[in-house]
């Protein structure tokens, strides 16, 4: 019985780590794509709309 609990915990931690890894990989990929588009356009940054104030600001990484 202790082995079953141990492997269940190990499996849950592995699943959590995998999901966290995928989120980080998506974030990095989006940043690289944004940087590549900025370089192609010759821009200095990407503007995003601030929903609270309605003003455009530079995107934060």
N, C-alpha and C positions, 0 to 999 in steps of 0.2 A: 503494500500500500504506500509506503513512503516514496518508492520509486515512481509511482504514478503521479503523486503530488509534485515531485521534483521535476519530472518531464513536462508536466502541465505548466508549471511556472516557467521553465526554460522555453517552452513553446510560446507562451504568452509574451515573454520578454523579446524573443526573436521576432515575433509578429509586430510588436510595437516598434522595435528598432528598424525593421524593414519599412514600415509606414513613414517613420520619421525621415529615413534616408530618401524615400521617394519625394517627400515634400521639399526637402532641401535641394534635391536634384532639379525639381521643377522651378524652384526659385532662382537657382543659378542659371539654368537654361534661359529663363525669361530675361534675366539681366544681360546675358551675353547677346541675345537677340536684339534687345533694346540698344545696347552699345553698338552693335553692328549696323543697325538702322541709322543711328545717330552719325556714325562715321560715313555712311553712304550719302546721307543728306547734307553733311557738313554742319550739323547743328551742334550746339554746346550743351544740350540737355533736353529732357522730355518734360513737357508741361502736362500736369494733371489738374483737373478741376477739384477744388476743395468744396465738398458739399455743404459745409457749415457757413462759409463766407461767400461762396459763389465766385471766388477769385482763382485764377490759375497760378500754380506754383510749380517749382521744379520737383520732379519725382525724387523721393528719398529711397535709398537702397536699403 
